[in-house]
């Protein structure tokens, strides 16, 4: 898989204020970005999991912990699908 690197500059005191190291911050940013792009329906759950650096199951668990639905189906969608199956 091809990758590209994106660099973001932070004041060094941010790490001290957050009391976290660079790797922890990178992980949190990746997960937050993945969640945001998933919620905006810019990425599928699988692609968002890739950005987050998590398995699909781990990402779904993260979404659940943040009370974000893993499906965008409405009740109308489900009813329509049931009707089609009859």
C-alpha positions as a Markdown table, in Angstrom:
| # | Residue | x | y | z |
|---|---|---|---|---|
| 1 | Unk | 0.0 | 0.0 | 0.0 |
| 2 | Unk | 1.4 | 3.4 | -1.0 |
| 3 | Unk | 1.4 | 6.0 | 1.7 |
| 4 | Unk | 2.1 | 9.7 | 2.0 |
| 5 | Unk | 3.3 | 11.6 | 5.0 |
| 6 | Unk | 1.6 | 14.7 | 6.2 |
| 7 | Unk | 3.5 | 16.9 | 8.7 |
| 8 | Unk | 1.8 | 19.1 | 11.3 |
| 9 | Unk | 3.8 | 21.5 | 13.4 |
| 10 | Unk | 2.8 | 21.9 | 17.1 |
| 11 | Unk | 4.4 | 24.2 | 19.7 |
| 12 | Unk | 6.5 | 21.9 | 21.9 |
| 13 | Unk | 4.7 | 23.0 | 25.0 |
| 14 | Unk | 1.5 | 21.3 | 23.7 |
| 15 | Unk | 3.1 | 17.9 | 24.4 |
| 16 | Unk | 3.8 | 19.0 | 28.0 |
| 17 | Unk | 0.4 | 20.5 | 28.5 |
| 18 | Unk | -1.3 | 17.3 | 27.3 |
| 19 | Unk | 1.3 | 15.1 | 29.2 |
| 20 | Unk | 1.5 | 12.8 | 26.2 |
| 21 | Unk | 4.3 | 11.8 | 23.8 |
| 22 | Unk | 4.4 | 12.4 | 20.1 |
| 23 | Unk | 3.2 | 8.8 | 19.2 |
| 24 | Unk | 0.2 | 9.1 | 21.5 |
| 25 | Unk | -0.8 | 12.5 | 19.9 |
| 26 | Unk | -0.3 | 11.1 | 16.4 |
| 27 | Unk | -2.6 | 8.2 | 17.2 |
| 28 | Unk | -5.3 | 10.4 | 18.6 |
| 29 | Unk | -5.1 | 12.7 | 15.6 |
| 30 | Unk | -5.4 | 9.8 | 13.2 |
| 31 | Unk | -8.4 | 8.4 | 15.1 |
| 32 | Unk | -10.1 | 11.8 | 15.3 |
| 33 | Unk | -9.6 | 12.4 | 11.6 |
| 34 | Unk | -10.9 | 9.0 | 10.7 |
| 35 | Unk | -14.0 | 9.5 | 12.8 |
| 36 | Unk | -14.6 | 12.9 | 11.3 |
| 37 | Unk | -14.3 | 11.7 | 7.7 |
| 38 | Unk | -16.5 | 8.7 | 8.5 |
| 39 | Unk | -19.2 | 10.9 | 10.1 |
| 40 | Unk | -19.1 | 13.2 | 7.0 |
| 41 | Unk | -19.6 | 10.1 | 4.8 |
| 42 | Unk | -16.3 | 10.9 | 3.0 |
| 43 | Unk | -14.9 | 7.4 | 3.8 |
| 44 | Unk | -16.3 | 4.0 | 4.3 |
| 45 | Unk | -15.8 | 2.4 | 7.7 |
| 46 | Unk | -13.0 | 0.2 | 6.3 |
| 47 | Unk | -11.1 | 3.1 | 4.9 |
| 48 | Unk | -11.6 | 5.2 | 8.0 |
| 49 | Unk | -10.2 | 2.2 | 10.0 |
| 50 | Unk | -7.1 | 2.3 | 7.8 |
| 51 | Unk | -6.5 | 5.9 | 8.5 |
| 52 | Unk | -7.0 | 5.3 | 12.2 |
| 53 | Unk | -4.4 | 2.5 | 12.1 |
| 54 | Unk | -7.0 | 0.1 | 13.6 |
| 55 | Unk | -8.7 | -3.1 | 12.4 |
| 56 | Unk | -12.2 | -2.7 | 11.3 |
| 57 | Unk | -13.4 | -4.3 | 14.5 |
| 58 | Unk | -11.3 | -2.0 | 16.7 |
| 59 | Unk | -12.6 | 1.0 | 14.8 |
| 60 | Unk | -16.2 | -0.1 | 15.2 |
| 61 | Unk | -15.5 | -0.5 | 18.9 |
| 62 | Unk | -14.1 | 3.1 | 19.0 |
| 63 | Unk | -17.2 | 4.4 | 17.2 |
| 64 | Unk | -19.4 | 2.6 | 19.7 |
| 65 | Unk | -17.4 | 4.0 | 22.7 |
| 66 | Unk | -18.0 | 7.5 | 21.2 |
| 67 | Unk | -21.7 | 6.8 | 20.6 |
| 68 | Unk | -21.4 | 7.0 | 16.8 |
| 69 | Unk | -23.5 | 4.6 | 14.8 |
| 70 | Unk | -21.7 | 2.1 | 12.6 |
| 71 | Unk | -24.6 | 2.2 | 10.1 |
| 72 | Unk | -26.3 | 5.1 | 8.4 |
| 73 | Unk | -29.4 | 3.1 | 7.6 |
| 74 | Unk | -32.7 | 4.7 | 8.4 |
| 75 | Unk | -35.9 | 2.9 | 9.5 |
| 76 | Unk | -37.2 | 3.7 | 6.0 |
| 77 | Unk | -34.2 | 2.0 | 4.4 |
| 78 | Unk | -34.8 | -1.1 | 6.5 |
| 79 | Unk | -38.6 | -1.2 | 5.7 |
| 80 | Unk | -37.8 | -0.7 | 2.0 |
| 81 | Unk | -35.4 | -3.6 | 2.1 |
| 82 | Unk | -38.0 | -5.8 | 3.8 |
| 83 | Unk | -40.6 | -5.0 | 1.2 |
| 84 | Unk | -38.1 | -5.8 | -1.6 |
| 85 | Unk | -37.4 | -9.2 | 0.0 |
| 86 | Unk | -41.1 | -10.2 | 0.1 |
